[in-house]
């Protein structure tokens, strides 16, 4: 991903749907909704916290992997294109080795990912469909800044990094009383059953810990010294452990080590790390970690893709004793490495999604792929034509299991003709494409297209998936587009005068109504109607908001380039 802070002028482009006439450029266009849900169609569901693993042999078209002739290296054909991809589990030196897992790694229903309340990872769960916890009591349909907390900035990598950036979502945690005591929090927080802590790693190389209600520090910020771009994860079991990937190793000209870090939130310090410049990695010039890890609570296993091209599987061997005020980890690391046709610059910046034992991600060179979290066997890989930084979202339905994804204009910047970003629906079990929506986008030294993770509709908008697409009709502009999940056809398209990389978030009110929240590059936070895309209320956050907000009840938290963390009330 290119993070330059310059803008350039360019011409005009129009959005098109593959096989369908071009959309108008009016601010909001409401289309037909043949698949709009009815109240009668809405059925209660029982979340499954302990589902059975998917048997690989029962996947459609499954064939055992082929050997390549090199010991412990396997290959398959690409899906829907020529060529093969290969993979191996490698040791710390990068040598292929045999691998057999002692335990079945199986993620449950996304509603059961957390064992304590809160937003504990990017988009809140293993399907990346959350970002908001609980319901907001909305009476006036207004956004109001409740508090601000000033943070810092750094300069590095030839650029300027103020506040927080992409993806930079804060974590919101409602700790059990015993954990608040173990962490040594003030008695006013220990005695408050409604207390929620904000945990926010940001560009300046600090991890801030704040009271959601007031923005006041709950503990001293953890001083790391090297900047964070992506979103951290709190252990979903409620253990006081924070997992955070470093996004920058240049702080005002001082160069440091790349690390994926584990923090003990009782001691408020780092206790373990993975080195980003890993001798086993296919990419040796870049060691950042932007992906937000997932933790399988049953097997104590962390899964974290990296920008060095490896996928890390970590048996944490963690232990937590709240009475002794002690939490420990003794990790064992397993590395999955792959090769793909045409790939030169390996690296994964999006956060992996998980369906039972199957996991999915995409890379910098335009490959989308699946693997088994237990065996680390890769299952399929397909070409998606360009860098995919935005995390996928996953949906399980009676009709199947599906992925929604969009790439950006990055590697194709030198292409002749119009530059186009592609939005797709993929069958998660096979990698087959079901539909595609194309929309022109600009590259101006900064990437255009889909940088934001889409919103998967639910309830009254269960027929929709909403994509935030940057740099469309002009370099400074963008579009928010709601597509029919079944067909990929446009239901509404809302033009944005200022593009956005921030991921839209759905908020549910206590009366059952849904609201959308979106921040843009001018620093405007929009409260909008997700059935039409129309604004209901806005509030200014000063400067560009690349980061993605988190919501707990009626409080929203996000940081902007004006070097402030904002607590915003939805009232």
C-alpha positions as CSV (number, residue, x, y, z in Angstrom):
1,X,0.0,0.0,0.0
2,X,1.3,3.5,-0.9
3,X,0.9,6.0,2.0
4,X,2.1,9.2,0.3
5,X,0.3,12.3,1.6
6,X,0.1,14.2,-1.8
7,X,-2.8,14.7,-4.1
8,X,-2.8,15.2,-7.8
9,X,-5.4,16.3,-10.4
10,X,-6.9,13.9,-12.9
11,X,-9.9,13.7,-15.2
12,X,-13.5,12.4,-14.8
13,X,-14.6,8.8,-14.7
14,X,-18.0,7.1,-14.4
15,X,-19.0,4.0,-12.5
16,X,-20.2,1.0,-14.4
17,X,-21.7,-2.3,-13.5
18,X,-20.4,-5.2,-15.5
19,X,-22.9,-6.0,-18.2
20,X,-25.1,-3.1,-17.0
21,X,-25.4,0.5,-18.2
22,X,-23.4,3.2,-16.3
23,X,-24.8,4.7,-13.1
24,X,-25.9,8.3,-12.9
25,X,-23.7,10.6,-10.8
26,X,-26.5,12.1,-8.7
27,X,-25.9,12.1,-5.0
28,X,-28.3,9.3,-4.1
29,X,-29.8,6.8,-6.6
30,X,-32.3,4.4,-5.1
31,X,-32.9,1.2,-7.2
32,X,-35.1,-1.8,-7.1
33,X,-34.9,-4.2,-4.2
34,X,-36.3,-7.5,-5.4
35,X,-34.6,-9.4,-2.5
36,X,-35.6,-7.0,0.3
37,X,-36.3,-9.0,3.4
38,X,-39.7,-9.0,5.0
39,X,-40.5,-9.2,8.7
40,X,-41.9,-12.7,8.1
41,X,-38.6,-13.8,6.5
42,X,-36.6,-12.8,9.5
43,X,-35.9,-15.9,11.6
44,X,-34.2,-16.2,15.0
45,X,-30.9,-18.1,14.8
46,X,-28.9,-19.9,17.5
47,X,-25.2,-19.0,17.4
48,X,-23.0,-22.1,17.3
49,X,-19.9,-21.6,19.4
50,X,-18.6,-25.1,18.8
51,X,-19.3,-26.2,15.2
52,X,-17.8,-29.3,13.6
53,X,-14.8,-28.9,11.4
54,X,-15.3,-28.8,7.6
55,X,-14.0,-32.1,6.1
56,X,-11.8,-31.1,3.3
57,X,-12.6,-34.2,1.3
58,X,-16.3,-33.0,1.3
59,X,-15.5,-29.6,-0.3
60,X,-16.9,-29.4,-3.9
61,X,-14.3,-30.6,-6.4
62,X,-11.7,-31.3,-3.7
63,X,-8.7,-33.3,-4.8
64,X,-5.7,-34.1,-2.6
65,X,-2.8,-31.7,-3.2
66,X,0.0,-32.8,-5.5
67,X,3.6,-33.0,-4.5
68,X,6.1,-30.8,-6.4
69,X,9.0,-33.2,-6.2
70,X,10.5,-31.2,-3.4
71,X,10.0,-32.8,0.0
72,X,7.0,-31.2,2.0
73,X,6.1,-28.8,-0.8
74,X,2.7,-29.1,-2.4
75,X,0.8,-27.5,-5.3
76,X,-2.6,-27.0,-6.9
77,X,-4.0,-25.4,-10.0
78,X,-5.2,-21.8,-9.8
79,X,-9.0,-21.3,-9.9
80,X,-10.4,-20.0,-13.2
81,X,-6.9,-19.1,-14.6
82,X,-3.8,-20.9,-15.8
83,X,-0.9,-21.7,-13.6
84,X,-0.3,-23.4,-10.3
85,X,0.5,-22.2,-6.7
86,X,2.5,-24.0,-4.1
87,X,2.9,-24.0,-0.4
88,X,4.9,-25.5,2.5
89,X,5.2,-25.2,6.2
90,X,8.7,-24.0,6.9
91,X,11.0,-23.8,9.8
92,X,12.7,-20.6,11.2
93,X,15.3,-20.9,8.4
94,X,12.7,-21.2,5.6
95,X,13.3,-24.9,5.0
96,X,10.1,-26.9,4.2
97,X,9.2,-29.3,6.9
98,X,6.5,-31.8,7.7
99,X,3.6,-30.6,9.9
100,X,0.9,-32.3,11.8
101,X,-1.4,-30.3,14.2
102,X,-2.2,-31.7,17.6
103,X,-5.6,-30.0,17.7
104,X,-8.5,-29.0,15.4
105,X,-8.6,-25.2,15.1
106,X,-12.3,-24.4,14.5
107,X,-13.8,-20.9,14.8
108,X,-17.4,-20.7,15.9
109,X,-20.2,-18.4,14.9
110,X,-19.1,-14.7,14.8
111,X,-21.6,-13.9,17.6
112,X,-19.6,-16.2,19.9
113,X,-16.1,-15.0,19.1
114,X,-16.0,-12.8,22.2
115,X,-16.2,-14.3,25.7
116,X,-16.5,-10.8,27.2
117,X,-18.4,-7.8,25.8
118,X,-16.6,-5.4,23.4
119,X,-15.0,-4.9,20.0
120,X,-11.9,-7.0,20.5
121,X,-10.5,-7.3,16.9
122,X,-10.8,-5.6,13.6
123,X,-14.5,-5.6,12.7
124,X,-15.2,-7.4,15.9
125,X,-15.3,-11.1,15.0
126,X,-13.9,-13.8,12.8
127,X,-16.3,-13.0,9.9
128,X,-15.2,-9.3,10.1
129,X,-18.9,-8.2,10.1
130,X,-19.0,-6.3,13.4
131,X,-17.4,-3.2,14.8
132,X,-20.3,-2.3,17.1
133,X,-21.3,-3.9,20.4
134,X,-24.7,-3.6,21.9
135,X,-27.5,-1.1,21.0
136,X,-27.5,2.7,21.0
137,X,-30.4,4.6,22.5
138,X,-31.0,7.0,19.6
139,X,-33.6,9.7,20.1
140,X,-32.4,12.8,18.3
141,X,-30.4,11.1,15.4
142,X,-27.4,13.4,16.0
143,X,-23.7,12.9,16.5
144,X,-22.0,14.8,19.3
145,X,-18.4,15.0,20.3
146,X,-18.3,14.0,24.0
147,X,-14.6,14.2,24.6
148,X,-11.2,14.5,22.9
149,X,-7.8,13.1,23.9
150,X,-4.7,14.7,22.2
151,X,-2.2,12.3,20.8
152,X,1.0,12.8,18.8
153,X,2.7,12.3,15.4
154,X,5.8,11.1,13.8
155,X,7.7,11.5,10.5
156,X,9.1,8.4,8.8
157,X,9.3,6.6,5.5
158,X,9.4,10.0,3.8
159,X,6.0,10.9,5.0
160,X,4.1,12.5,7.9
161,X,2.0,10.3,10.3
162,X,-0.3,12.3,12.6
163,X,-2.9,10.8,14.9
164,X,-4.1,7.4,13.6
165,X,-4.5,6.0,10.1
166,X,-5.6,3.0,8.1
167,X,-7.0,0.7,9.5
168,X,-6.4,2.0,13.1
169,X,-9.6,0.8,14.7
170,X,-9.7,1.2,18.5
171,X,-10.6,-1.7,20.7
172,X,-13.4,-1.3,23.3
173,X,-13.3,-3.8,26.2
174,X,-15.7,-4.4,29.1
175,X,-13.5,-6.2,31.5
176,X,-14.7,-8.6,34.3
177,X,-14.3,-7.1,37.7
178,X,-11.5,-9.6,38.6
179,X,-9.5,-8.5,35.6
180,X,-9.9,-4.8,36.4
181,X,-8.5,-5.6,39.9
182,X,-5.7,-7.7,38.4
183,X,-4.7,-4.8,36.1
184,X,-4.6,-2.4,39.1
185,X,-7.3,-0.1,37.7
186,X,-8.7,2.7,39.9
187,X,-11.5,1.7,42.2
188,X,-14.0,3.9,40.4
189,X,-13.5,1.7,37.3
190,X,-13.4,-1.6,39.3
191,X,-16.7,-0.7,41.0
192,X,-18.4,0.5,37.8
193,X,-20.1,-2.5,36.0
194,X,-20.6,-0.3,32.9
195,X,-17.0,0.7,32.6
196,X,-15.5,0.1,29.1
197,X,-11.8,0.6,28.3
198,X,-10.5,2.0,25.0
199,X,-7.2,0.5,23.9
200,X,-5.7,2.3,21.0
201,X,-2.3,1.8,19.3
202,X,-1.5,4.8,17.1
203,X,1.1,6.3,14.8
204,X,3.2,7.9,17.5
205,X,4.2,4.5,18.8
206,X,2.1,4.5,21.9
207,X,-0.8,2.4,23.0
208,X,-3.4,4.6,24.8
209,X,-5.7,3.2,27.5
210,X,-8.7,5.4,28.1
211,X,-12.1,5.5,29.8
212,X,-14.8,5.3,27.1
213,X,-17.1,7.5,29.1
214,X,-14.7,10.4,29.6
215,X,-11.6,9.9,27.6
216,X,-9.4,10.0,30.7
217,X,-6.4,7.7,30.9
218,X,-7.0,4.5,32.8
219,X,-3.3,3.5,32.8
220,X,-0.2,5.2,31.5
221,X,0.1,4.8,27.7
222,X,2.4,1.9,26.7
223,X,5.5,3.4,25.1
224,X,6.6,1.3,22.2
225,X,8.5,3.8,20.1
226,X,7.4,2.5,16.7
227,X,4.2,3.3,14.9
228,X,1.0,1.3,14.5
229,X,-1.1,1.5,11.4
230,X,-3.4,-1.5,11.7
231,X,-5.8,-2.7,14.3
232,X,-4.7,-4.7,17.4
233,X,-6.6,-7.6,19.1
234,X,-7.5,-8.2,22.7
235,X,-7.7,-11.9,23.6
236,X,-11.3,-12.9,23.2
237,X,-11.3,-15.0,26.3
238,X,-10.9,-11.8,28.3
239,X,-7.3,-12.5,29.2
240,X,-5.4,-9.2,29.7
241,X,-3.3,-9.8,26.6
242,X,-3.0,-7.5,23.6
243,X,-1.7,-8.6,20.2
244,X,-0.5,-5.7,18.0
245,X,1.3,-5.6,14.7
246,X,3.8,-2.8,14.1
247,X,3.2,-0.8,10.9
248,X,6.3,1.5,10.9
249,X,9.9,1.1,11.9
250,X,11.0,4.7,11.2
251,X,10.4,7.2,14.0
252,X,11.6,10.7,13.0
253,X,14.6,9.2,11.2
254,X,15.5,6.6,13.8
255,X,15.2,3.0,12.4
256,X,14.1,0.2,14.7
257,X,13.1,-3.5,14.4
258,X,9.9,-4.7,12.9
259,X,7.8,-6.7,15.4
260,X,4.5,-8.4,15.9
261,X,4.1,-7.8,19.7
262,X,2.3,-9.4,22.6
263,X,1.6,-7.1,25.6
264,X,0.8,-8.1,29.2
265,X,-1.9,-5.6,30.2
266,X,-1.3,-6.3,33.9
267,X,2.3,-5.2,33.7
268,X,1.5,-2.8,30.8
269,X,4.5,-4.0,28.8
270,X,5.6,-6.1,25.9
271,X,6.3,-9.7,26.8
272,X,6.9,-11.5,23.4
273,X,7.3,-10.8,19.7
274,X,7.7,-12.2,16.2
275,X,10.5,-10.5,14.2
276,X,9.1,-9.0,11.0
277,X,12.4,-9.5,9.1
278,X,12.0,-13.2,9.3
279,X,14.7,-15.3,7.5
280,X,11.9,-17.7,6.5
281,X,9.9,-15.0,4.7
282,X,9.6,-14.6,0.9
283,X,10.0,-10.9,1.4
284,X,13.1,-9.6,3.1
285,X,12.8,-5.9,2.6
286,X,9.6,-5.2,4.6
287,X,8.5,-6.5,8.0
288,X,5.3,-4.7,8.9
289,X,2.2,-6.3,10.3
290,X,-1.1,-4.5,9.5
291,X,-3.4,-7.5,9.9
292,X,-5.5,-7.9,13.0
293,X,-5.1,-11.3,14.5
294,X,-7.8,-13.9,15.3
295,X,-7.5,-16.1,18.4
296,X,-9.2,-19.5,18.6
297,X,-10.1,-19.7,22.2
298,X,-10.6,-23.5,22.3
299,X,-7.1,-24.3,21.2
300,X,-5.3,-21.2,22.4
301,X,-4.1,-20.5,18.9
302,X,-3.4,-17.1,17.2
303,X,-3.5,-16.7,13.4
304,X,-1.8,-13.6,11.9
305,X,-0.8,-13.0,8.3
306,X,2.1,-10.7,7.7
307,X,3.4,-8.2,5.1
308,X,6.6,-10.3,4.8
309,X,4.5,-12.9,3.0
310,X,4.2,-15.5,5.8
311,X,1.1,-16.7,7.6
312,X,1.9,-17.2,11.3
313,X,0.1,-19.8,13.4
314,X,1.0,-19.4,17.1
315,X,0.2,-21.8,19.9
316,X,0.2,-19.3,22.7
317,X,0.4,-21.7,25.7
318,X,-1.2,-18.9,27.7
319,X,-2.2,-18.9,31.3
320,X,-4.2,-16.4,33.3
321,X,-4.6,-16.4,37.1
322,X,-6.5,-13.3,38.1
323,X,-6.1,-13.9,41.9
324,X,-2.3,-14.0,41.4
325,X,-2.6,-11.0,39.0
326,X,-0.5,-12.9,36.5
327,X,-0.9,-13.7,32.8
328,X,1.8,-15.5,30.7
329,X,2.5,-16.8,27.2
330,X,5.1,-19.3,26.0
331,X,4.4,-19.3,22.2
332,X,5.3,-21.9,19.6
333,X,5.4,-20.5,16.1
334,X,4.5,-22.3,12.8
335,X,5.0,-20.6,9.5
336,X,3.0,-21.2,6.3
337,X,4.7,-19.9,3.1
338,X,3.3,-20.0,-0.4
339,X,4.3,-19.1,-4.0
340,X,1.9,-17.8,-6.7
341,X,2.3,-17.2,-10.4
342,X,3.4,-13.6,-11.2
343,X,4.0,-12.7,-7.5
344,X,7.1,-10.7,-6.8
345,X,6.2,-8.6,-3.8
346,X,4.6,-10.9,-1.3
347,X,2.7,-9.5,1.7
348,X,-0.8,-9.6,3.3
349,X,-2.2,-6.3,4.8
350,X,-5.8,-7.3,5.3
351,X,-7.1,-9.2,8.3
352,X,-7.9,-12.8,7.7
353,X,-11.5,-14.1,8.0
354,X,-12.3,-17.5,9.4
355,X,-15.2,-20.0,8.8
356,X,-14.8,-23.0,11.1
357,X,-11.4,-24.4,10.2
358,X,-11.2,-22.5,6.9
359,X,-9.4,-19.2,6.6
360,X,-9.3,-16.6,3.8
361,X,-7.1,-13.6,2.9
362,X,-5.7,-11.7,-0.1
363,X,-2.3,-10.3,-0.9
364,X,-0.4,-7.4,-2.4
365,X,-0.1,-9.0,-5.8
366,X,-3.8,-9.7,-6.3
367,X,-4.2,-13.3,-5.1
368,X,-7.1,-14.4,-3.0
369,X,-6.8,-17.7,-1.3
370,X,-8.1,-20.2,1.3
371,X,-6.3,-22.5,3.8
372,X,-7.1,-24.9,6.6
373,X,-6.2,-23.5,10.0
374,X,-5.6,-27.0,11.4
375,X,-3.4,-28.6,8.7
376,X,-2.2,-25.4,6.9
377,X,-3.1,-27.1,3.6
378,X,-4.0,-24.4,1.0
379,X,-7.3,-25.1,-0.7
380,X,-7.7,-22.7,-3.6
381,X,-6.2,-19.5,-5.0
382,X,-7.6,-17.1,-7.6
383,X,-6.5,-14.0,-9.4
384,X,-8.3,-10.7,-8.3
385,X,-6.0,-8.5,-10.5
386,X,-4.5,-6.1,-8.0
387,X,-3.5,-5.4,-4.4
388,X,-6.3,-6.1,-1.9
389,X,-5.7,-4.3,1.4
390,X,-9.3,-4.2,2.6
391,X,-10.4,-7.1,4.7
392,X,-12.9,-9.5,3.3
393,X,-16.2,-10.1,4.9
394,X,-17.8,-13.6,5.1
395,X,-21.5,-14.6,5.1
396,X,-23.0,-18.0,5.9
397,X,-26.4,-18.5,4.4
398,X,-28.7,-21.5,3.6
399,X,-27.5,-21.1,0.0
400,X,-23.8,-21.3,0.9
401,X,-20.8,-19.5,2.4
402,X,-19.7,-16.4,0.6
403,X,-16.9,-13.8,0.6
404,X,-17.3,-10.1,-0.4
405,X,-14.1,-8.4,-1.5
406,X,-12.8,-5.5,-3.5
407,X,-9.3,-4.6,-4.8
408,X,-7.7,-1.3,-5.4
409,X,-5.8,0.6,-8.2
410,X,-2.2,0.1,-7.2
411,X,-0.1,-2.3,-9.3
412,X,-2.3,-1.4,-12.3
413,X,-1.3,2.3,-12.1
414,X,0.9,1.8,-15.2
415,X,-1.8,0.1,-17.2
416,X,-3.0,1.7,-20.4
417,X,-6.7,2.8,-20.7
418,X,-9.1,3.3,-17.8
419,X,-8.1,2.2,-14.3
420,X,-10.9,0.1,-12.7
421,X,-11.4,-1.3,-9.2
422,X,-13.3,-4.6,-9.0
423,X,-15.8,-5.6,-6.4
424,X,-16.6,-9.3,-6.2
425,X,-18.7,-12.0,-4.5
426,X,-16.8,-15.3,-4.2
427,X,-18.0,-18.8,-3.2
428,X,-15.8,-19.4,-0.1
429,X,-15.8,-23.2,-0.6
430,X,-14.5,-23.3,-4.1
431,X,-13.1,-19.8,-4.9
432,X,-15.5,-19.5,-7.8
433,X,-16.7,-15.9,-8.7
434,X,-20.4,-15.3,-8.5
435,X,-20.6,-11.7,-9.6
436,X,-18.4,-8.7,-10.2
437,X,-19.0,-4.9,-10.1
438,X,-16.5,-2.6,-11.8
439,X,-16.0,1.1,-11.1
440,X,-13.2,3.3,-12.4
441,X,-10.8,4.8,-9.8
442,X,-7.7,6.9,-9.8
443,X,-4.1,6.4,-8.8
444,X,-2.5,9.7,-8.0
445,X,0.5,8.6,-5.9
446,X,-2.1,7.4,-3.5
447,X,-4.2,4.3,-4.1
448,X,-7.8,4.5,-5.2
449,X,-10.6,1.9,-5.2
450,X,-11.6,-0.3,-2.2
451,X,-9.4,0.4,0.9
452,X,-12.4,0.1,3.3
453,X,-13.9,-3.2,4.4
454,X,-17.5,-3.5,3.2
455,X,-20.6,-3.6,5.4
456,X,-22.6,-6.8,5.3
457,X,-26.3,-5.9,5.6
458,X,-28.5,-7.5,8.3
459,X,-32.1,-7.2,9.4
460,X,-34.0,-4.7,7.2
461,X,-31.0,-4.5,4.8
462,X,-30.1,-8.1,4.8
463,X,-30.2,-8.1,1.0
464,X,-27.4,-5.5,0.7
465,X,-23.6,-5.3,0.9
466,X,-22.2,-1.7,1.1
467,X,-18.8,-0.8,-0.3
468,X,-17.0,2.5,0.3
469,X,-14.9,3.2,-2.9
470,X,-12.3,5.9,-3.0
471,X,-11.1,8.2,-5.8
472,X,-13.9,7.5,-8.3
473,X,-15.3,10.5,-10.2
474,X,-12.3,12.6,-9.2
475,X,-9.1,12.1,-7.1
476,X,-10.6,13.8,-4.1
477,X,-14.0,12.2,-4.4
478,X,-15.6,8.8,-3.8
479,X,-18.8,6.7,-3.8
480,X,-20.7,4.7,-1.2
481,X,-22.4,1.9,-3.2
482,X,-25.0,-0.6,-1.9
483,X,-25.2,-3.7,-4.0
484,X,-27.8,-6.5,-4.0
485,X,-26.0,-9.5,-2.4
486,X,-27.6,-12.0,-4.8
487,X,-27.0,-10.2,-8.1
488,X,-24.4,-7.5,-7.6
489,X,-26.7,-4.9,-9.1
490,X,-26.7,-1.3,-7.7
491,X,-29.5,-0.6,-5.2
492,X,-28.3,2.9,-4.3
493,X,-25.1,4.9,-5.0
494,X,-24.2,7.9,-2.8
495,X,-21.6,10.2,-4.2
496,X,-19.0,11.5,-1.6
497,X,-17.4,14.9,-2.2
498,X,-14.5,13.7,-0.1
499,X,-13.2,10.1,-0.6
500,X,-12.8,7.8,2.4
501,X,-10.6,4.8,3.4
502,X,-12.5,4.3,6.6
503,X,-14.7,1.2,6.9
504,X,-18.4,2.0,7.3
505,X,-20.0,0.6,10.5
506,X,-23.5,-0.4,11.2
507,X,-25.1,0.7,14.5
508,X,-28.3,-0.8,15.9
509,X,-30.6,1.4,18.0
510,X,-32.7,0.1,20.9
511,X,-35.8,0.4,18.7
512,X,-34.3,-1.9,16.1
513,X,-33.4,0.7,13.5
514,X,-30.1,0.5,11.7
515,X,-27.8,3.5,11.2
516,X,-24.6,3.7,9.2
517,X,-21.5,5.6,10.3
518,X,-18.8,6.7,7.9
519,X,-15.8,9.0,8.3
520,X,-14.1,10.7,5.3
521,X,-10.9,12.4,4.2
522,X,-12.2,15.9,5.1
523,X,-12.7,14.7,8.7
524,X,-16.4,14.6,8.5
525,X,-18.2,11.8,10.4
526,X,-21.5,10.9,8.7
527,X,-24.5,9.3,10.3
528,X,-26.5,7.9,7.3
529,X,-29.5,5.8,6.5
530,X,-28.2,2.5,5.1
531,X,-31.4,1.9,3.2
532,X,-30.8,4.9,1.0
533,X,-27.3,6.3,1.7
534,X,-28.6,9.7,2.7
535,X,-27.1,11.6,5.6
536,X,-29.0,12.1,8.8
537,X,-26.4,14.0,10.7
538,X,-22.7,15.0,10.5
539,X,-19.9,16.2,12.8
540,X,-16.4,17.5,12.1
541,X,-13.4,15.7,13.4
542,X,-11.0,18.3,12.1
543,X,-8.9,16.4,9.5
544,X,-8.7,13.2,7.5
545,X,-10.1,10.1,9.2
546,X,-8.5,7.0,7.7
547,X,-9.1,5.0,10.8
548,X,-12.2,2.8,11.3
549,X,-14.5,3.6,14.3
550,X,-15.6,1.2,17.0
551,X,-18.9,1.5,18.8
552,X,-20.1,0.4,22.2
553,X,-23.7,1.2,23.0
554,X,-24.2,4.9,22.1
555,X,-20.4,5.8,22.1
556,X,-18.2,5.8,19.1
557,X,-14.4,6.2,19.2
558,X,-12.0,7.0,16.3
559,X,-8.8,9.1,15.8
560,X,-8.2,11.6,13.1
561,X,-5.2,13.3,11.5
562,X,-5.7,16.4,13.7
563,X,-3.9,14.3,16.4
564,X,-7.0,13.6,18.6
565,X,-8.9,10.6,19.7
566,X,-12.6,11.4,19.6
567,X,-15.3,10.0,21.8
568,X,-18.6,10.7,19.9
569,X,-22.1,10.1,21.3
570,X,-24.9,9.0,19.0
571,X,-27.9,10.5,20.6
